[in-house]
Amino acid sequence: MFFRKITSRSNGKEYTYLKLIENYREGDKVKQRVVANLGSIDKLTPEKIRGLIAGLSKICGSTGHPENIKIKKILRYGEVLALHKIWELFGMDKLLANVAGSNQDEKLKNIPLLVELMVINQLVKPQYRQAISDWYKCLYMPSILEKKLTMQNFSSALDVITVAKEELEKSLFEKLSSLMFINTDTDLAFCLLDAGMIEPALSDRINPSFNGEVIPGVSERYQRVNFGLLVSRGGMPIGYHIWGETSEEQKFQSIMDYLKRNFDMDKCIFVGERSRINNHKRGVLAASKYDYIMGSNCLTQRDRELFIREWHTNKHGFQQTSEDIWLKEIRDGNTRYLIYGNPIAAKRTKAILGERLSDIENELKSVQRAVDEGRSHNVKSVFNQELPVFKDSYCRKYFEWHYDDTALEFRFRRRDELLRQDTDLAGAFLIETNNNFLRGQEILKAYTSLAILGDSFNNVNNFALWPSTAHVQDKASAHILICMLAAMMEKTLERLIRQAGLFLDVHQALLLLEEIKVVIYEINGQEFKALTGISNSQDDVLNALGLFKEQRIIT
């Protein structure tokens, strides 16, 4: 391990940070990864460094010189401690132990721990991909000390929870309903019609199967899985249902049967992107008298004309529902069209777009000057089509260019009509629904919160190799279940933070806690553990979760 200074610039100011780097081998290549972010180097004054070393020596009863201090490991602790607290609130160890039963099979031991590690991995999304059987070693959890967990152990845990999926969902729903700060109203559920991509599992060149045989080739392709994610009216994920090869009518009916069977709910609103709910699906939903909510910011030509006409001509008909959202509703028979405009987002988009296009135009002018100068000197090789500017997505969309190899001329023009259309539509959003009892603001909140939730299912971590495609749906179900447990924990963490009055989202809170580490070091041959300092903001987050000072002690 070694330290490295990292310098970055933001808003014209330069910042320098200190990071602890570790070399590791992947195949024949030696790569590097960040073990710990140690914060701004400006705050690490010589006095603080000497004080830290002296303090460590005093605490550990060592009178040796600094040369005798050796850092052996720096382990993740802050976010692990917080997530384990949520895990305990759910009573997950007991639920999973009941599912695993008293089976003494070596592969079925430590089921609660194995599942918890996979959920934490899904939540913290490590910067570098590693097999879960290697990655867990970077965490500080007393329960994993002296344990050697293999890929076979994790795979067996996935098999167990797949079989017990519905039992787990029911038990978790009952537990969540008992927590005072979580709203699990049973009068209505939302079903997010979504799809997840399950990434290829990491593997060695030769992959041993679970029975010790060698798998000659494991698919490296992503597995796409279509499913319905069930969410309570309060926004808490409660279950999911994967569809097989059935008709649309059977798919929607299977969701309703599943909702009634597991959660005793008989009212559901289907939610999704317009691109996923086509006209046929929408017709089936309407014919079956199911409510739906469809949203899109990629508007059709008809939608564009509708929004521009209403937003720029009849803006007086819009109502301001929040600081940055304006809403207008248009009815067409039983269908409601909710047009949303966001002036703040529109202004920000226009500013970013203007600045970016100005930079591209300057680059294209530079190309043009170079070609003109080359022509005057009879140089034919000045123009380079492989320049980064020609691959820029903004350049491809908003500029047309042409190079005449015979005349040695380069010309370009901005596509002003398309640019004007896009800036007119900046901040535009349209929702279509046949629901008649939710207010426009509630519909927008339901749609946006489910869309954000769906983002966490876009890439589902894969924790085990699939030796065959015979049971792909079962394997996919297990990985989506891990993702759903992670989403439940994230939502619970969010509510505890909000309840404490902290102005942080979940990702900001986890990034703050990520800086809290357990350092395992050696002084004069003796091994000791130490917890890095905890700032006031980190202290606030831990207190919000009920993790007071006496509960942060490491052993």
C-alpha positions, 0 to 999 in steps of 0.5 A: 500500500502507498499514499497518493495525492489527487488534485482536482479543480472545481469552480476555478479552485484547486483541491488536493486529497490524500488517498491510500492506494493498493496494488492488486493482480487481475489475471496477468495485469497489475491494477490499482484501487483506492482503499481509503479516502483520507480527506483534504491534504490541507487539513493534515498538518505536520502537527496533526500527523505527529499528534496522531502517531503519538496518540496511537503509541500512547493508547497502545502502550507502545514507546517505539518510534514511528518506524515501528508502526505498520498499517496492515489494513484499512477497512470500511466501517461507517456505512457498514455500521449504518446499514447493519443497523437497518438490517437489525431493524428489519429483524433479517437475521431471524427471518433468514435463519427461519428460512434456512432452518436447522440444516447442517449442510456446510453450504447452508451455514451463515445464510443471514450473513451471506445475504447481508453482505450481498445487500451491502454490496448492492447498496454501496456499489464499489468502485472496482468490481470484485467477486463477492468472495473477495470483496467482503474482506474489505469490510469491518464486521465482527461477524465475518472475522475468521470466516472464509466465505466462498462463491459456493456459499453465496450461490447456496444462499441465493438458492435458499432465498429463491425458494423462500421468496414469498415467505420472506416478502410476507414476513418483511411486510408484517415487520415494516408495518409494525415500524411507526415511521414507515407507511405501508398503507394497504389501500393501494399499491403501485406496480412499476413495470420495469426491466433490469440488466443482470451483469455477468458474474466475475469469474476466473479463466477456468470456472469451477462449478459448484460440484467441483467440475470445470465449466468450459465457458460461462456467458459474459452477456448481460441477462435482461429480466422483465418484472413488476416491482410492487410498492406501497402507497407510501413509497416502500418496495414490498415485493416483485413478480417476474413474468414468464412467456404469457399474454399481457392479460395473464401478466397483469392478472398474475400481478393482481393475484400475487398482490392479493395473496401476499399483501391482501391488497386488491387495488393497484396502479400500473406505472411505467415509461411510455416506451415500455407500455405500448398501445396494446398494453395500455389497451389491455389495462384499460379493458381490464379496468386497471389504472395506469400512469405513463410518463415520458420526457422523450415526447412524440411530435404530437406531444411536443406541439401540445406542450409548446402550444400550452406552455408558450401560449396558454401558460395562464392555465398552469398552476404552480404546484411547487417552487419549480413545477408548473402543472396543467391538466387536459382531459380527453374522454377518460384519459388525463394528460398532465403537462408539467413545466420546470422553468428552473430546469429549463433555464439550467438546461439552456445555459449548459447547452449554450455553453457546450455548443459555443465550445464545439463551435469554436473547435469546429472553427479551429478545424476550418482555419487549419483546413484553410491554412493547409489549402493555402500551402497545398497540404492535403492531410490537415483534416482529421475526421477522428478528432474528439469533437466529431464524436461528441454527441452534442456535435453530432446532434446539433451540427452538420459538417462537410469536408470536400476532399477535392476543393480542400474545404471544410464547412459546418452549420448549426441546426438552429431549428432543432436547437430551438425546438429542444430549448422550447421543450427544456424542462417539459414532462408529460404524464398520461393516466386513466386514474381519476382519484389521485390529484395531479401532484400526487400522480407526479410524485408517484411517477417520479419516486418510482422512476428513481426507485427503478434506477436502482434496478437498472444494473443488478449485481450478479453474485454467482456464476450460472453453470447452465441456462436451465434455471435462469429465471430462478437465478435472476429472481434471487438477484432481484430479491437482493436488489429489492432488499437493498432498496427497502434498506435505502428507503428506510435509511432515507426516512430516518435521516429525514425524520431527524431533520437532516438535509441529506439524501441517502447517497450523500449520507453513505458517502459521508459515512464511507470516510469512517474506517477501522485501521488495523495496524501493528506496533512493535509486533502487536496488532491493534485496531483504531477507529478514524475520527468522526466529524459532526456531520457524520455524528448527526447521521449515526445519531439519526439511526440510533447509533450513539457513541456507545454503539460504535465501539470496535472490539 
